[in-house]
Amino acid sequence: MPLDVSKLMAFPIPDGRQEIYARDVAFYALSVGMGQDPLDARQLPYVNPAARLKIMPSIALVMAHPGFWLADPATGVDPASVLHAEQSFDLLAPIPAAGIVISRSRITDLIDKGPGKGALFVTETQLYDGMNRNFARLERTTFIRGAGGFGGKNPPKDAIDMPERAPDHVIELATRPEQAFFYSLNGDTNQIHLDPAAATDAGLKRPILQGLCTAGLVCHALLRSLANYDETRLTSVRLRFSDIVFPGETIRVEIWDCGAFRAYAAERNVMVIDRGRCAIRAIFDHAGSYPQELK
């Protein structure tokens, strides 16, 4: 059924509000697999609340999460038809380690893939701290199966190309069978990740891992390979979800020094994230000048 544009655009996406504590920062890192090697001293500052906590940049994706608002019938969207297609975040200022975070979201674009096909819509979310300082901008593209044909514009051509050479880094990170349950406590309550019956109703064999959980694992790999676990250097990530991940699978991340990346479910050799790009803040070299920043 074509997307009911009037209902979706009229729906008031709720603002999110969350009071952040050290345990929330540590829990997020744990929920995306940081700390699986308890002897890796580089990972421990992300997961030990008693230490001087480091903040994973990708925590911005779940801060003040408004919840799965598309489950509200007033949106006119069948929640079982929804898939997360693309995601990005840009950090505009340091992420607060504690205090109030507020999110404000709006739909910025609608894309029609044609009758009998899908529809896409783009949601922009701005994050603010307790002093109303804007510290992050998120952009999410949502795919709705079978909702095309509403008369919207056609999708733009994808201009992002991957390098045509072997990656400079390959990192494998394991997920756990129960990881979707841990990750859901960050605010993602979509039942296709948690309830086998809901997953079956959506045409899936079994519950799948949240796309943003996979994105968090990929950010871990980027921190390890390009930033030596310096969380202040990873300032921007863009990626496209190309297939599903089942909890318990291993994520193999291929990374280029230019900031390009992609990821596979290693056991099935299926690409699950494609056309990724990140920005790494440059640091002073010994001569006192900046090396070229990754774009």
KOLTORKE-87087 format. One line per field, with one value per atom (N, C-alpha, C): y, x, z; residue number from 1; residue in one letter; atom name. Coordinates in steps of 0.05 Angstrom, whole numbers. Layout:
BEGIN
y [Y/...]
x [X/...]
z [Z/...]
pos [NUM/...]
code [A/...]
site [CA/...]
END
This chain:
BEGIN
y [-24/0/25/44/69/83/96/111/133/136/158/181/198/220/239/245/265/256/230/220/221/211/210/238/257/283/299/291/305/293/270/258/273/280/295/276/274/257/267/250/260/268/290/297/276/271/253/268/257/270/248/250/229/243/233/241/220/229/210/208/183/177/161/158/142/114/103/75/73/94/93/93/108/109/82/70/44/22/24/3/4/28/29/15/21/8/-22/-32/-61/-72/-57/-67/-70/-57/-60/-75/-90/-108/-98/-73/-63/-78/-85/-98/-128/-140/-169/-181/-166/-174/-159/-171/-156/-150/-160/-154/-133/-123/-102/-75/-64/-39/-16/-18/4/5/-18/-19/-13/-18/-17/11/33/59/65/49/53/39/19/2/1/15/14/41/41/67/78/61/71/85/82/95/122/136/160/151/151/139/153/137/147/142/159/158/149/126/118/138/149/169/160/134/124/124/130/132/154/173/194/182/158/146/137/135/125/145/167/186/199/200/212/200/174/160/164/173/177/152/129/103/97/73/64/77/103/118/109/96/86/64/53/33/46/72/86/85/75/74/101/122/149/157/142/148/138/119/107/86/78/60/33/11/-16/-20/-22/-25/-50/-71/-96/-92/-70/-65/-47/-39/-19/-32/-21/-29/-4/-6/15/14/35/33/47/71/86/101/108/123/139/163/179/194/201/221/239/264/284/296/296/307/336/354/383/394/379/388/362/363/339/329/302/289/292/300/302/275/272/247/244/265/265/289/287/309/303/324/321/322/305/305/306/323/326/322/307/302/315/327/338/328/315/302/313/311/319/304/299/286/307/302/321/314/288/280/255/253/229/221/195/184/161/162/142/124/98/80/68/75/67/48/46/29/0/-12/-39/-42/-20/-21/-7/2/13/44/55/83/88/111/119/146/149/176/181/206/214/230/222/236/249/275/289/292/286/289/306/327/344/338/336/330/355/360/383/375/389/383/400/398/412/442/453/482/490/471/476/479/467/468/444/449/428/414/388/374/352/345/324/327/318/317/288/276/249/250/231/229/199/192/164/162/142/136/110/111/88/78/52/39/26/31/19/2/-24/-43/-39/-39/-38/-12/9/35/55/46/64/70/89/95/118/133/155/181/180/204/222/211/227/226/239/240/214/209/185/186/162/163/174/189/199/177/181/162/163/140/138/145/166/175/165/148/139/113/113/89/79/53/41/39/39/36/9/10/-15/-28/-32/-45/-59/-75/-89/-69/-76/-57/-56/-34/-30/-44/-49/-62/-80/-104/-122/-130/-124/-130/-146/-167/-184/-181/-175/-172/-190/-205/-224/-210/-219/-211/-235/-230/-251/-259/-283/-292/-274/-263/-247/-217/-209/-181/-163/-172/-156/-147/-165/-158/-136/-139/-118/-92/-93/-68/-55/-70/-59/-40/-44/-27/1/6/33/48/35/48/37/17/6/-18/-14/-34/-48/-45/-58/-89/-101/-129/-149/-141/-159/-167/-152/-158/-176/-179/-191/-214/-214/-233/-250/-277/-294/-292/-289/-287/-261/-239/-214/-215/-228/-232/-248/-270/-287/-271/-255/-239/-219/-211/-193/-207/-233/-249/-257/-257/-264/-292/-305/-332/-331/-310/-307/-278/-270/-242/-234/-210/-200/-179/-174/-154/-127/-108/-80/-70/-55/-44/-25/-9/9/-5/-29/-45/-53/-62/-68/-44/-20/4/11/5/9/-9/-34/-52/-41/-31/-20/4/21/44/35/13/2/-5/-18/-25/0/21/46/58/59/69/54/27/11/15/16/15/43/63/90/111/106/126/116/92/80/84/80/82/110/130/158/167/167/172/201/219/247/251/231/234/226/208/198/218/234/256/253/234/231/203/192/165/166/154/150/121/108/80/72/51/39/10/3/-25/-40/-61/-76/-104/-114/-140/-142/-164/-167/-182/-179/-194/-209/-234/-250/-249/-245/-246/-271/-268/-290/-291/-277/-277/-259/-263/-247/-226/-201/-179/-175/-178/-172/-145/-127/-99/-94/-86/-79/-48/-38/-9/0/24/36/61/68/91/118/118/142/146/127/130/114/100/82/56/44/18/3/-23/-40/-63/-78/-100/-123/-147/-173/-189/-204/-226/-249/-253/-269/-298/-310/-338/-343/-323/-326/-312/-296/-280/-262/-249/-232/-203/-185/-157/-145/-134/-123/-93/-81/-52/-45/-26/-19/12/20/49/66/56/71/92/114/135/146/151/164/187/205/227/224/225/223/249/261/287/283/301/299/307/297/305/317/333/345/323/326/308/321/308/318/345/351/377/400/394/414/422/406/411/388/393/373/355/329/311/315/305/308/292/304/292/272/249/230/240/236/245/221]
x [17/0/18/12/28/29/51/55/34/22/3/20/28/46/34/9/-4/-2/-7/-6/22/41/69/80/75/86/72/47/33/40/53/58/79/73/93/114/137/158/165/163/167/196/200/227/236/261/273/286/286/300/311/337/350/370/371/392/414/438/460/477/484/502/525/546/569/561/542/534/522/508/496/518/539/561/575/580/593/575/549/531/529/527/527/551/575/599/597/588/585/565/543/522/530/552/562/588/594/616/642/644/669/674/699/706/706/701/700/727/748/775/782/777/781/810/829/857/867/850/858/855/877/876/865/865/855/824/811/782/770/785/774/764/777/766/738/729/702/681/689/669/671/690/694/685/661/651/668/685/702/726/732/755/747/766/759/748/721/708/714/719/719/691/683/656/658/645/645/629/641/627/599/596/570/548/554/533/513/522/504/479/482/460/437/442/421/414/428/423/395/380/353/336/338/324/294/279/250/234/247/233/223/211/202/175/176/152/136/149/134/114/115/95/68/68/42/25/0/-17/-22/-19/-23/-3/20/39/30/11/2/22/41/62/58/61/61/89/91/118/133/118/131/144/138/149/174/182/203/231/250/278/295/317/336/355/356/371/398/400/425/426/450/453/479/478/502/501/524/526/550/546/567/569/592/596/605/589/594/609/608/622/625/641/644/618/615/591/591/570/569/570/587/590/569/555/534/516/492/473/450/435/411/419/407/409/381/376/350/354/335/336/311/314/292/295/273/274/253/260/241/246/225/229/237/259/270/267/260/259/242/228/212/221/225/234/216/206/188/203/205/218/200/174/156/134/112/89/98/89/96/124/139/165/165/188/189/189/188/190/212/225/245/238/244/243/267/275/300/292/303/298/323/322/345/339/359/357/380/374/394/394/419/422/433/421/429/435/454/459/441/445/428/429/450/453/443/429/418/439/462/484/481/481/478/505/506/532/533/510/511/487/492/470/470/446/443/424/429/411/406/380/372/354/359/342/327/301/284/270/271/259/233/211/185/178/176/171/143/141/115/100/114/100/105/117/122/97/98/76/59/69/53/57/74/77/101/119/142/164/187/209/224/239/255/280/292/316/340/357/381/401/418/439/460/470/489/517/529/555/579/575/597/608/634/647/667/671/690/717/740/766/768/782/785/813/818/842/837/856/853/851/836/834/861/865/889/887/862/858/834/836/813/811/788/783/758/760/736/728/702/690/666/665/643/619/595/571/563/545/536/507/499/471/450/457/437/442/459/466/443/424/401/385/384/369/384/410/426/423/425/424/397/376/349/345/361/359/369/381/388/364/342/318/305/318/307/289/263/244/230/239/228/229/206/204/216/222/235/263/274/300/298/274/271/251/230/208/208/213/213/187/164/139/138/147/147/166/189/208/196/182/169/148/132/111/123/148/162/177/173/186/215/223/250/250/272/275/275/287/290/297/297/304/332/334/359/371/397/411/403/401/395/417/408/428/447/437/454/473/467/486/509/503/524/541/528/542/561/552/570/594/591/614/633/622/639/654/641/655/678/674/696/719/714/735/749/734/746/764/755/771/797/795/819/839/829/847/857/841/848/854/845/848/862/872/886/869/843/824/822/830/826/799/780/752/747/765/761/767/779/787/766/747/727/703/700/680/656/657/635/635/612/609/583/586/563/564/541/541/514/514/489/487/464/459/450/466/460/449/450/438/435/422/416/439/441/460/443/451/439/456/444/460/477/502/521/540/535/553/577/598/622/621/628/628/657/662/688/687/704/704/729/725/747/749/773/776/800/797/818/828/853/864/851/837/823/797/789/765/741/746/725/724/700/698/673/673/649/652/630/630/614/623/610/602/581/576/595/616/638/630/613/606/591/575/560/574/595/608/588/570/550/556/557/562/538/542/520/521/544/547/565/556/569/572/591/595/597/613/618/640/636/657/658/683/686/706/705/724/740/766/784/798/794/807/838/851/881/893/917/932/958/971/996/1018/1033/1057/1080/1104/1127/1137/1130/1140/1121/1099/1081/1060/1057/1037/1017/994/973/978/977/975/948/945/919/898/875/852/839/830/816/788/780/754/739]
z [0/0/0/-18/-19/8/13/38/40/63/69/79/60/66/86/84/102/131/135/163/174/158/167/173/155/158/181/187/209/236/237/262/278/303/319/331/319/330/358/378/405/409/424/433/453/453/473/495/519/542/559/565/581/600/624/642/641/632/628/653/660/682/671/688/679/672/686/680/653/643/616/595/600/581/580/603/604/592/599/589/558/547/517/505/516/505/507/530/534/514/509/492/463/455/427/427/449/449/459/467/478/505/510/535/533/510/508/515/510/519/544/568/593/599/583/587/568/551/532/546/555/570/554/528/512/512/516/517/544/566/592/600/592/599/588/569/558/574/590/603/634/645/674/686/699/710/732/744/766/755/729/717/705/693/678/651/650/627/601/580/553/541/523/511/482/476/448/432/410/394/385/379/369/389/415/435/427/411/402/387/376/361/379/405/423/445/447/469/465/487/487/464/461/439/442/421/424/424/422/421/393/390/363/357/350/346/321/303/279/286/310/318/324/327/332/307/308/284/271/286/275/254/252/231/204/203/178/167/183/174/188/173/185/197/223/235/226/218/208/181/167/141/141/165/168/170/155/157/158/174/176/152/135/110/112/123/124/151/159/184/183/195/198/224/234/256/251/260/259/287/299/325/322/334/331/355/377/402/419/440/457/468/468/479/509/522/551/564/584/598/620/627/647/643/654/653/633/627/610/581/565/536/525/505/492/462/450/421/409/385/370/341/331/305/286/261/240/215/199/173/153/138/120/90/84/56/54/31/24/-4/-8/-34/-42/-67/-78/-97/-91/-109/-130/-129/-150/-140/-155/-147/-143/-121/-114/-103/-102/-90/-63/-54/-28/-28/-4/1/21/20/39/51/76/87/105/106/120/145/168/193/203/209/221/251/267/296/306/321/333/363/374/403/417/441/456/485/497/526/543/569/588/586/573/569/541/528/501/480/485/465/446/420/400/396/404/403/382/370/349/330/306/286/275/275/265/240/221/199/194/193/190/166/149/126/132/131/137/112/107/84/93/77/83/59/64/42/31/4/-9/-7/2/6/-16/-39/-61/-77/-95/-112/-101/-82/-71/-86/-107/-123/-116/-99/-91/-111/-104/-123/-123/-144/-147/-131/-124/-108/-123/-110/-124/-129/-148/-153/-131/-123/-102/-113/-102/-112/-97/-77/-61/-72/-79/-89/-68/-67/-50/-64/-49/-61/-76/-98/-114/-108/-83/-74/-48/-39/-14/9/30/53/68/82/98/125/134/160/158/170/173/202/214/242/245/261/266/295/299/326/328/350/354/367/359/373/390/410/428/422/428/422/435/459/473/469/450/448/441/425/418/443/463/488/503/505/519/504/478/462/464/466/467/491/512/536/531/507/499/488/484/475/450/436/412/420/419/428/405/380/357/362/362/370/350/326/307/317/336/348/373/383/410/410/394/395/370/372/348/332/345/331/314/326/311/287/291/269/247/254/234/218/233/220/200/205/187/164/163/141/147/173/180/193/190/202/232/243/272/277/303/309/298/290/279/298/295/311/301/320/313/295/274/256/270/289/303/322/330/346/328/304/284/279/276/271/295/319/342/342/333/331/310/288/267/277/293/305/323/337/353/335/313/294/283/278/268/289/314/335/338/336/339/316/292/269/260/263/253/274/299/320/345/345/369/394/392/414/426/411/420/410/429/422/411/417/409/379/366/338/318/326/308/309/288/290/272/253/234/222/220/207/190/166/148/138/137/128/117/101/91/100/110/118/93/86/62/67/91/97/128/136/165/178/205/222/242/247/268/293/317/341/343/350/352/329/307/284/290/274/275/253/261/241/233/207/196/182/192/182/166/141/123/122/127/131/114/101/87/101/98/112/104/81/72/87/104/119/108/86/75/91/92/106/96/101/97/116/120/139/129/138/130/155/152/171/163/179/170/164/180/177/151/142/117/93/99/79/65/80/69/78/58/65/79/103/119/122/117/117/93/77/52/51/34/28/52/72/96/92/106/107/135/144/170/167/186/188/214/212/236/239/263/268/268/255/254/280/285/309/300/318/311/308/287/285/299/298/314/303/279/267/274/288/297/276/255/234/234/221/219/195/199/176/162/138/124/139/142/156/137/148/132/126/102/92/81]
pos [1/1/1/2/2/2/3/3/3/4/4/4/5/5/5/6/6/6/7/7/7/8/8/8/9/9/9/10/10/10/11/11/11/12/12/12/13/13/13/14/14/14/15/15/15/16/16/16/17/17/17/18/18/18/19/19/19/20/20/20/21/21/21/22/22/22/23/23/23/24/24/24/25/25/25/26/26/26/27/27/27/28/28/28/29/29/29/30/30/30/31/31/31/32/32/32/33/33/33/34/34/34/35/35/35/36/36/36/37/37/37/38/38/38/39/39/39/40/40/40/41/41/41/42/42/42/43/43/43/44/44/44/45/45/45/46/46/46/47/47/47/48/48/48/49/49/49/50/50/50/51/51/51/52/52/52/53/53/53/54/54/54/55/55/55/56/56/56/57/57/57/58/58/58/59/59/59/60/60/60/61/61/61/62/62/62/63/63/63/64/64/64/65/65/65/66/66/66/67/67/67/68/68/68/69/69/69/70/70/70/71/71/71/72/72/72/73/73/73/74/74/74/75/75/75/76/76/76/77/77/77/78/78/78/79/79/79/80/80/80/81/81/81/82/82/82/83/83/83/84/84/84/85/85/85/86/86/86/87/87/87/88/88/88/89/89/89/90/90/90/91/91/91/92/92/92/93/93/93/94/94/94/95/95/95/96/96/96/97/97/97/98/98/98/99/99/99/100/100/100/101/101/101/102/102/102/103/103/103/104/104/104/105/105/105/106/106/106/107/107/107/108/108/108/109/109/109/110/110/110/111/111/111/112/112/112/113/113/113/114/114/114/115/115/115/116/116/116/117/117/117/118/118/118/119/119/119/120/120/120/121/121/121/122/122/122/123/123/123/124/124/124/125/125/125/126/126/126/127/127/127/128/128/128/129/129/129/130/130/130/131/131/131/132/132/132/133/133/133/134/134/134/135/135/135/136/136/136/137/137/137/138/138/138/139/139/139/140/140/140/141/141/141/142/142/142/143/143/143/144/144/144/145/145/145/146/146/146/147/147/147/148/148/148/149/149/149/150/150/150/151/151/151/152/152/152/153/153/153/154/154/154/155/155/155/156/156/156/157/157/157/158/158/158/159/159/159/160/160/160/161/161/161/162/162/162/163/163/163/164/164/164/165/165/165/166/166/166/167/167/167/168/168/168/169/169/169/170/170/170/171/171/171/172/172/172/173/173/173/174/174/174/175/175/175/176/176/176/177/177/177/178/178/178/179/179/179/180/180/180/181/181/181/182/182/182/183/183/183/184/184/184/185/185/185/186/186/186/187/187/187/188/188/188/189/189/189/190/190/190/191/191/191/192/192/192/193/193/193/194/194/194/195/195/195/196/196/196/197/197/197/198/198/198/199/199/199/200/200/200/201/201/201/202/202/202/203/203/203/204/204/204/205/205/205/206/206/206/207/207/207/208/208/208/209/209/209/210/210/210/211/211/211/212/212/212/213/213/213/214/214/214/215/215/215/216/216/216/217/217/217/218/218/218/219/219/219/220/220/220/221/221/221/222/222/222/223/223/223/224/224/224/225/225/225/226/226/226/227/227/227/228/228/228/229/229/229/230/230/230/231/231/231/232/232/232/233/233/233/234/234/234/235/235/235/236/236/236/237/237/237/238/238/238/239/239/239/240/240/240/241/241/241/242/242/242/243/243/243/244/244/244/245/245/245/246/246/246/247/247/247/248/248/248/249/249/249/250/250/250/251/251/251/252/252/252/253/253/253/254/254/254/255/255/255/256/256/256/257/257/257/258/258/258/259/259/259/260/260/260/261/261/261/262/262/262/263/263/263/264/264/264/265/265/265/266/266/266/267/267/267/268/268/268/269/269/269/270/270/270/271/271/271/272/272/272/273/273/273/274/274/274/275/275/275/276/276/276/277/277/277/278/278/278/279/279/279/280/280/280/281/281/281/282/282/282/283/283/283/284/284/284/285/285/285/286/286/286/287/287/287/288/288/288/289/289/289/290/290/290/291/291/291/292/292/292/293/293/293/294/294/294/295/295/295]
code [M/M/M/P/P/P/L/L/L/D/D/D/V/V/V/S/S/S/K/K/K/L/L/L/M/M/M/A/A/A/F/F/F/P/P/P/I/I/I/P/P/P/D/D/D/G/G/G/R/R/R/Q/Q/Q/E/E/E/I/I/I/Y/Y/Y/A/A/A/R/R/R/D/D/D/V/V/V/A/A/A/F/F/F/Y/Y/Y/A/A/A/L/L/L/S/S/S/V/V/V/G/G/G/M/M/M/G/G/G/Q/Q/Q/D/D/D/P/P/P/L/L/L/D/D/D/A/A/A/R/R/R/Q/Q/Q/L/L/L/P/P/P/Y/Y/Y/V/V/V/N/N/N/P/P/P/A/A/A/A/A/A/R/R/R/L/L/L/K/K/K/I/I/I/M/M/M/P/P/P/S/S/S/I/I/I/A/A/A/L/L/L/V/V/V/M/M/M/A/A/A/H/H/H/P/P/P/G/G/G/F/F/F/W/W/W/L/L/L/A/A/A/D/D/D/P/P/P/A/A/A/T/T/T/G/G/G/V/V/V/D/D/D/P/P/P/A/A/A/S/S/S/V/V/V/L/L/L/H/H/H/A/A/A/E/E/E/Q/Q/Q/S/S/S/F/F/F/D/D/D/L/L/L/L/L/L/A/A/A/P/P/P/I/I/I/P/P/P/A/A/A/A/A/A/G/G/G/I/I/I/V/V/V/I/I/I/S/S/S/R/R/R/S/S/S/R/R/R/I/I/I/T/T/T/D/D/D/L/L/L/I/I/I/D/D/D/K/K/K/G/G/G/P/P/P/G/G/G/K/K/K/G/G/G/A/A/A/L/L/L/F/F/F/V/V/V/T/T/T/E/E/E/T/T/T/Q/Q/Q/L/L/L/Y/Y/Y/D/D/D/G/G/G/M/M/M/N/N/N/R/R/R/N/N/N/F/F/F/A/A/A/R/R/R/L/L/L/E/E/E/R/R/R/T/T/T/T/T/T/F/F/F/I/I/I/R/R/R/G/G/G/A/A/A/G/G/G/G/G/G/F/F/F/G/G/G/G/G/G/K/K/K/N/N/N/P/P/P/P/P/P/K/K/K/D/D/D/A/A/A/I/I/I/D/D/D/M/M/M/P/P/P/E/E/E/R/R/R/A/A/A/P/P/P/D/D/D/H/H/H/V/V/V/I/I/I/E/E/E/L/L/L/A/A/A/T/T/T/R/R/R/P/P/P/E/E/E/Q/Q/Q/A/A/A/F/F/F/F/F/F/Y/Y/Y/S/S/S/L/L/L/N/N/N/G/G/G/D/D/D/T/T/T/N/N/N/Q/Q/Q/I/I/I/H/H/H/L/L/L/D/D/D/P/P/P/A/A/A/A/A/A/A/A/A/T/T/T/D/D/D/A/A/A/G/G/G/L/L/L/K/K/K/R/R/R/P/P/P/I/I/I/L/L/L/Q/Q/Q/G/G/G/L/L/L/C/C/C/T/T/T/A/A/A/G/G/G/L/L/L/V/V/V/C/C/C/H/H/H/A/A/A/L/L/L/L/L/L/R/R/R/S/S/S/L/L/L/A/A/A/N/N/N/Y/Y/Y/D/D/D/E/E/E/T/T/T/R/R/R/L/L/L/T/T/T/S/S/S/V/V/V/R/R/R/L/L/L/R/R/R/F/F/F/S/S/S/D/D/D/I/I/I/V/V/V/F/F/F/P/P/P/G/G/G/E/E/E/T/T/T/I/I/I/R/R/R/V/V/V/E/E/E/I/I/I/W/W/W/D/D/D/C/C/C/G/G/G/A/A/A/F/F/F/R/R/R/A/A/A/Y/Y/Y/A/A/A/A/A/A/E/E/E/R/R/R/N/N/N/V/V/V/M/M/M/V/V/V/I/I/I/D/D/D/R/R/R/G/G/G/R/R/R/C/C/C/A/A/A/I/I/I/R/R/R/A/A/A/I/I/I/F/F/F/D/D/D/H/H/H/A/A/A/G/G/G/S/S/S/Y/Y/Y/P/P/P/Q/Q/Q/E/E/E/L/L/L/K/K/K]
site [N/CA/C/N/CA/C/N/CA/C/N/CA/C/N/CA/C/N/CA/C/N/CA/C/N/CA/C/N/CA/C/N/CA/C/N/CA/C/N/CA/C/N/CA/C/N/CA/C/N/CA/C/N/CA/C/N/CA/C/N/CA/C/N/CA/C/N/CA/C/N/CA/C/N/CA/C/N/CA/C/N/CA/C/N/CA/C/N/CA/C/N/CA/C/N/CA/C/N/CA/C/N/CA/C/N/CA/C/N/CA/C/N/CA/C/N/CA/C/N/CA/C/N/CA/C/N/CA/C/N/CA/C/N/CA/C/N/CA/C/N/CA/C/N/CA/C/N/CA/C/N/CA/C/N/CA/C/N/CA/C/N/CA/C/N/CA/C/N/CA/C/N/CA/C/N/CA/C/N/CA/C/N/CA/C/N/CA/C/N/CA/C/N/CA/C/N/CA/C/N/CA/C/N/CA/C/N/CA/C/N/CA/C/N/CA/C/N/CA/C/N/CA/C/N/CA/C/N/CA/C/N/CA/C/N/CA/C/N/CA/C/N/CA/C/N/CA/C/N/CA/C/N/CA/C/N/CA/C/N/CA/C/N/CA/C/N/CA/C/N/CA/C/N/CA/C/N/CA/C/N/CA/C/N/CA/C/N/CA/C/N/CA/C/N/CA/C/N/CA/C/N/CA/C/N/CA/C/N/CA/C/N/CA/C/N/CA/C/N/CA/C/N/CA/C/N/CA/C/N/CA/C/N/CA/C/N/CA/C/N/CA/C/N/CA/C/N/CA/C/N/CA/C/N/CA/C/N/CA/C/N/CA/C/N/CA/C/N/CA/C/N/CA/C/N/CA/C/N/CA/C/N/CA/C/N/CA/C/N/CA/C/N/CA/C/N/CA/C/N/CA/C/N/CA/C/N/CA/C/N/CA/C/N/CA/C/N/CA/C/N/CA/C/N/CA/C/N/CA/C/N/CA/C/N/CA/C/N/CA/C/N/CA/C/N/CA/C/N/CA/C/N/CA/C/N/CA/C/N/CA/C/N/CA/C/N/CA/C/N/CA/C/N/CA/C/N/CA/C/N/CA/C/N/CA/C/N/CA/C/N/CA/C/N/CA/C/N/CA/C/N/CA/C/N/CA/C/N/CA/C/N/CA/C/N/CA/C/N/CA/C/N/CA/C/N/CA/C/N/CA/C/N/CA/C/N/CA/C/N/CA/C/N/CA/C/N/CA/C/N/CA/C/N/CA/C/N/CA/C/N/CA/C/N/CA/C/N/CA/C/N/CA/C/N/CA/C/N/CA/C/N/CA/C/N/CA/C/N/CA/C/N/CA/C/N/CA/C/N/CA/C/N/CA/C/N/CA/C/N/CA/C/N/CA/C/N/CA/C/N/CA/C/N/CA/C/N/CA/C/N/CA/C/N/CA/C/N/CA/C/N/CA/C/N/CA/C/N/CA/C/N/CA/C/N/CA/C/N/CA/C/N/CA/C/N/CA/C/N/CA/C/N/CA/C/N/CA/C/N/CA/C/N/CA/C/N/CA/C/N/CA/C/N/CA/C/N/CA/C/N/CA/C/N/CA/C/N/CA/C/N/CA/C/N/CA/C/N/CA/C/N/CA/C/N/CA/C/N/CA/C/N/CA/C/N/CA/C/N/CA/C/N/CA/C/N/CA/C/N/CA/C/N/CA/C/N/CA/C/N/CA/C/N/CA/C/N/CA/C/N/CA/C/N/CA/C/N/CA/C/N/CA/C/N/CA/C/N/CA/C/N/CA/C/N/CA/C/N/CA/C/N/CA/C/N/CA/C/N/CA/C/N/CA/C/N/CA/C/N/CA/C/N/CA/C/N/CA/C/N/CA/C/N/CA/C/N/CA/C/N/CA/C/N/CA/C/N/CA/C/N/CA/C/N/CA/C/N/CA/C/N/CA/C/N/CA/C/N/CA/C/N/CA/C/N/CA/C/N/CA/C/N/CA/C/N/CA/C/N/CA/C/N/CA/C/N/CA/C/N/CA/C/N/CA/C/N/CA/C/N/CA/C/N/CA/C/N/CA/C/N/CA/C/N/CA/C/N/CA/C/N/CA/C/N/CA/C/N/CA/C/N/CA/C/N/CA/C/N/CA/C/N/CA/C/N/CA/C/N/CA/C/N/CA/C/N/CA/C/N/CA/C/N/CA/C/N/CA/C/N/CA/C/N/CA/C/N/CA/C/N/CA/C/N/CA/C/N/CA/C/N/CA/C/N/CA/C/N/CA/C/N/CA/C/N/CA/C/N/CA/C/N/CA/C/N/CA/C/N/CA/C]
END
